[in-house]
Amino acid sequence: MAILIVDDDQPTLRLFETLVAGAARAPTRCFADPLAALHWCHSHTPELVLLDYRMPQLSGVEFIRRFRRLPRMADVPIIMVTHVDEVGIREQARAAGATDFVAKPVEIIEFRLRVRNLLALNQARIALAERTLQLQFAVAQATHGVAERELELVMRLARAAESRDPETGAHLQRMAQYAGLIARQLGCPSAFEQQLTEAAPMHDIGKLATPDAILLKHGRLSDGEMAIMRQHAMHGAHILSGSTLPLMQLAEQIARCHHERFDGSGYPVGLQGLDIPLAARIVAVADVFDALSSHRPYKLAWSLDDARAYIVAESGRHFCPDTVQAFLHCWHEVVAVYQNFPDPPLVRH
């Protein structure tokens, strides 16, 4: 990085170049034309700027204003050369972004001291900025590593639940993608959309505690068996409870509430309307739609249009109307997800 010197008077320009060379080892870049100097700054970042106030093409104050608006120039130190009695000019220059001033006639020792001090301060600023970037990168890397391990844990737990019922195929992938699409359509923040997509596969983790005789039964469940099956919502919430990780906390919320119904007739506690967490309201639509449109040992898959019609018919009863509308508005993307994550052929024993 060079020291930029701007002065329309050639003898003065050479004098400052000589003085700067005696104060610092940095190379210099000299311009008699301030507009040419600004053009140079579009592709170069000086370590220090030394400029005169009185220049015909552009005043020193206006130069500073334009210079400060350029990328990367907000913190570059600027020394303006003025006469001792130009107090008003100094105030204007300070307001525009000047860092320090040197009075004419220039006192050589003071000049060199100011240049050295500002160069040292600027180098310290640059070193601090680089250190800050290094720390930010390290934090980002560590955070990314934690997020990856957290997501891996979530997926392993979700697969553990899925292994109890291996014929669900790509259900976890599809319903998670559907949930993300609905969240996006609702205008949710991208961070929430991402976290919801990652947490949604945990919705049925509580089925790990459901007896095989009930979970894998091909026929219709009795009332008693259905009551036991419905306990998986609370079992899932219990499995996921107590975590300090935001992703696991969201997964707990989904596991507990995704079978609640908008009209209050759901389980496990009968939450109603907007008392049901948004994540659970979204997952309810995604989960039911995919269950209807997928093959199961005990039923054939519904057509996408029939499954969609059911979602619409249950708006305001089973499902949140806003969530249903969002689902309908991203219908073409829903169909694309369905096509991109097909189930393997159903194996009948």
N, C-alpha and C positions, 0 to 999 in steps of 0.2 A: 504494500500500500504506500502511496506517495503523499507528500505534502503539497497541497494545491495552493498556488500563489496567483492572485488576480489583481492586476494594476495596469491601467492604460498608459502609464508613463514608463517607457522602457528603461531609463536609468534607475528609477526606483525599483522596478521589477528585478533588475539584476542585483541591486543592493540587497533586497530582501532575500533573494536566492542565496547570496553569499552569507548573509547573517544566519539563515536557517541551516546552511551547510555546516556552520561553526557550532550550531546548537544541537544538531541531531544527525544521526547517520542515515536517516531515511532519505530516499530519492525525492526530488522535487519535480513538479509539473507546473510550468509557468504559462499564463495567458494574459495577453494585453486586452483581449476581447472577452467581456464577461459572458456574453451569449455563447461563445465557443466553449468557455469553461463549463457552463451548464450542460451543454451538449455532451461534453466529455464525461460529465458526472452521471449521465444516463447509463453508461456501461462500466464506470469505475467508481470505487468508493475510496475517497481520500481519507487519510488518517488525521489530517488537520487542514483547515482552510485559513489562509491569511489573505485579506483583501482590503483594498482602499475603499473609502466611502465615495469620493468624488470621481465618478467615471461617466463619460458622456453617453454611452449607449444604454447603460443601466446603472442606477445608483446601487451602492453597497447594501442598503436596506432592502431594496426590491430583489437584489440577488439572493439575499438570505431567505426572504419569503419563498421564492421559487425553489431554492435549494432544499429547504426543509420539507417541501411537498413531494420531493422525489423519494422513491423507495430506498430504504436503508440509510437515509441521511438525517433522521430525526435526532440522533445523538452524537453526530460528528462534531467535535469542537471547532468553533469559528472565532478567530481573532480579527477584529476590525481596527483598521488604522485611521485615526481621526486627529484633529487638532485639539488641543487642551480645552479650548473654549466652546467646543461643539457639544454641549451638554444635552441639548434637545435631540440632536442626532443620535447620541448614545442611547437615550431612552427609547427612541424609535427602533434602533437596532436591537436593543435588548428585548423589546416586545416581539420583534420578528424572529428572534432565536439566536442572537449573538451570545457567545460564551464569555469573551473577555475583550479588552481593548488595549491598544498601544497608542500612545500620544506622539505626535510629531512635534519637534524633532525626536527621532528614536534614540533612546538611551540603550546602548548595545548590551550591557550586562543584564539590565531589566528585561529586555526583549528576549534574550536567550533563555533566561530563567523562566519566563512565561511559556515559551515554546516547549521547553523540557517538561515543565510541570503538566501542561495540557496533554502532551504526548504520553506521559506516564499515566495520567488519569484515564486517557482513552484506551491505552493498552490494558489497564486493569479492568475497565468496563468490558472490553472485548473478551478478556479471559474469564470474567464472571459470567458473561452471556454464554460462552462456550461451555463453561462448567454447568450452567443451568440447563442447557440443552442436553448435555450428557446425563444429568440427573433425571431430566424428564424422559429421556429415552430409556434409562434404566428402570424407572418406575413403570413406564408403558410396557416394557418387556416383562417385568415381574407381574404386572396386572394381567397381561395377556396370558402368561403362564398359569396364573391362578384361575382365570376364566376357562382356559382349556381344560385344566384338571377338574374344575367344577362341572363343566359340561360333560366330560367323560364319565364322571360319577353319576350324573343324571341319566345318561344314556345306558350305562351299565345296569342301574336300578330298573330303568324302564324295560330293558331287555329281559331282566330277571322276571319281571311280572309277565311279560309277553310269552316267556318260555312256558308258563303254566298253560297257555292257550295258543299253541304254535300256529293254529290255522287262521289267525288274524292277519297274517301277511304283512303288507306295507301300511297297515292301519296307522301306526304311530307316525310314520313319515307324512302321510297324506293329511291327517287331522291337524298335525302341527303346522303344516303349510297353509291349510285352510284358515286356521286361527290367525296366523300372521297376516294373511290377506285381509281378513275382516278388520283386524286392528289398524292396518294401514288405511283402509277405506274410511274408518271412523276418525281418522286424523290423529291417531295416537302418536306420541313421539317415537322416533325410530329405535331408540334404546329400549322402550317398552315392547315394541313389536319384536325385536330380536330376542329379548328375554322371554317373552311369551312363547315364541316359537321353540325355544330351548326347554321351557318348563312344561309345556303342554303334554309331551309324551309321558309325564309322570302321573297323569290324571288317574290311572287305574292301578297305581302301585299297591294299593290296599288289597288287591286281589291275591297278593302273596299269602294273605291270612285266610283266604276263602277255601274251604275244604274242596278237594278234587271232585268229590261226588256231586257237589253242587255246581262248581265252576265248569266242569266238563260234561255235565248232563246234556244229552241231546234233546230230550223231551221238555215239555213245559214244566216250570218249577211250581211246586206247591206254595201256598201262602207262607208256610213256615220256612221253606227253603228260600223264598224271595226275601223274607225278612233277614235271613242270614247273609244273602248276597248283598243286600243294601248296606250291610255293615262295612263294606269295603271302603266307603267314603271316609268314615271315621278312622278306620285302620290306616288308610293312606295318610291322613292328616297326622296321625300319631307317629307313623314312621318318619315323616318329614319334619316334625315339629322340633323346635329348640335350636334351629340352625341360625347362625349369624350371617349366612350368605344370602344376599337378596334373591338370587335365583332359586334357592331352596325354599325361601319364605314364600315366593310366588307359587312355586310348585305345591306347597302345603295348602295354600289358599285354593288352588284349582282342584286338588284332590278332595278337599273337604266339601266344596260347593258346586261342582260341575253337574250334580244331579238335582240341585235346587231348581224350582220352576218359577217362572215370572209371576204366575198367579198365586204362589204360596203353597202349592200342593206337592212340592218336591220333598226330597230328603237330603240330609239327615235331620235338619231342624225346621224345615218349612220357611225358609227365608222368602221374602216377596219383593218384587220390583227391583228398585235400585239398591236395596239392602244387599242384594247378591253382588259380590265383587265383579267388576267389569271383566276381569280375566276369565272368571268362571262362566259368565254369561256368553262370552265369545266361544269358549271351549265347548259349551253345551251345544251350540249350533254345529260346530265343526265335528264333534264326536258323533252326534246323532246322524248327521248327514252321511258321514262315512260309514257308519254301521248299517244304515239302510241301503246304501249303494254298493255294499260288499257282500260277497258270498260268505255264508256261515254253514257249519254242518247241519244246522237245523232250519235253514231257509235259503232261498235263492236271492241273488242281488236284485234290488229294485233298479229300474232305469233311473238315470240322472234326473230326468224330468219329473218322474213320480216322487223321487226323494226330495227334490226342490219343492214340489207342490205341497208335500207334507210340512216342510219347514215353514212355508208361507201360511198354511192353514193353522199352524200352532203359534203364530205370532201373537203375542199378548197373553197366551196361556202358558205354553211351555217355555217359549223363547222371548227374549227382550225385542220389542219391535225395531229399535234402532239397530240392533245387531243383525236382525233379519234383513233389513234394508241394505245394510253394508254388504252382507253376503250376496244379495241379488245384484248389487252394483258392480261387484267384481266377478260375476258369473263366468265370463270367458276365461279368466285366470283360474277359477276353480276347476273348470273342465280340463284345462291344460295340466293342472296338478294331477287330476285323476288319471289322465293319459300317461303322464310321465312316471308315475309310481304304481304300476299294475301289480296286482296280487299274482303269486305263482299259481299254477293250476291246482284246483282243490282236490286233495287226495281223500278218497272215501275208503274206509276200512270195512 
